[in-house]
Amino acid sequence: MKFFLIDFDKSNFIIEDIKGDFLIDFDGIKNYTPKNINKELFFVKSPISFERYKKAFDNVIEQIKNGNTYLLNLTFPTQLKTNFSLKEIFYKANAKFKLQYKNFVCFSPERFVKIKNDKIYTYPMKGTIDANIKDAKDKILHNQKELAEHTMVVDLLRNDLGMVAHNIKVTKFRYIDKIKAGNKELLQVSSEIVGDMPKNWINNWQEIILQMLPAGSITGTPKKKTIEIIKSNEKYNRGFYTGIFGIVDEKNKFLDSAVIIRYIEKKDNQFFYKSGGGITLDSICESEYQELIDKVYI
């Protein structure tokens, strides 16, 4: 079994043995012995200013009005102060997909694609709400802005799967998952899309993955133009953030992958947490800025 890692720009494609010098927990597949971190977490975040965010947000809204994009995932780095190392954050974090590789750690709730028994599955996630809010499930499922955003991402992912598979179907639309976010519990809206792969897909699995990247849920639509707008407004290097990582078993024709979100990077002895959210014409700047901050947690 191999481990693979691809950055947002597709300029770094790393393949290593899963027993390499890194920590991974991929939906229960581990290459380490779990450790309990007993010390108390010290965690302070210093996000970018609202003025800086609003300038980029307003530019994105203008691009939407001009018809250049319909949904765009706008992200920024937040500087952190913490008494935990990257490895300690890895052990502490609670997520289905975890990775600590060199100078970053990721604890992602979002699968990218899974290929098993010659079928490809993807589970786009769009729409999050605090589970403690009264009638949280009804509120998130009946929010028209969230419905529109989720529908656009589902359409985008259907098209992405259609590039490498056939007989694409949305088998579940907008179901609720519960995820842990630090001390909070969140409700996350997801869908399931399935397609049939060619029998020999394992022979060119790398090209198949690259063809679908970057992931639609962390870019937007239409993808090519939206990526150009992202780069002109974010003005920083995402790096491995919003890339993907995963595992592949070529002998048994199995591949699974996750989107690199909930991401902390260490650079020049400083920690940065990269986060963001989807922007549509109905988005409210203050709410989107708060979502960027709320997604910064361990």
Secondary structure, DSSP 8 states (H G I E B T S, - for coil): -EEEEE-TTS--EEEEETTSSSEEEETTEESS------S---EEEE---HHHHHHHHHHHHHHHHTTS-SEEEEEEEEEEEES--HHHHHHH---SEEEEETTEEEEE--EEEEEETTEEEE--EEEEEETTSTTHHHHHHT-HHHHHHHHHHHHHHHHHHHTT-EEEEEEEEEEEEEEEETTEEEEEEEEEEEEE--TTGGGGHHHHHHHH-S-GGGSEESHHHHHHHHHHHH-S--TTTT-EEEEEETTTTEEEEEE--SEEEEETTEEEEEEEEEE-TT--HHHHHHHHHHT---
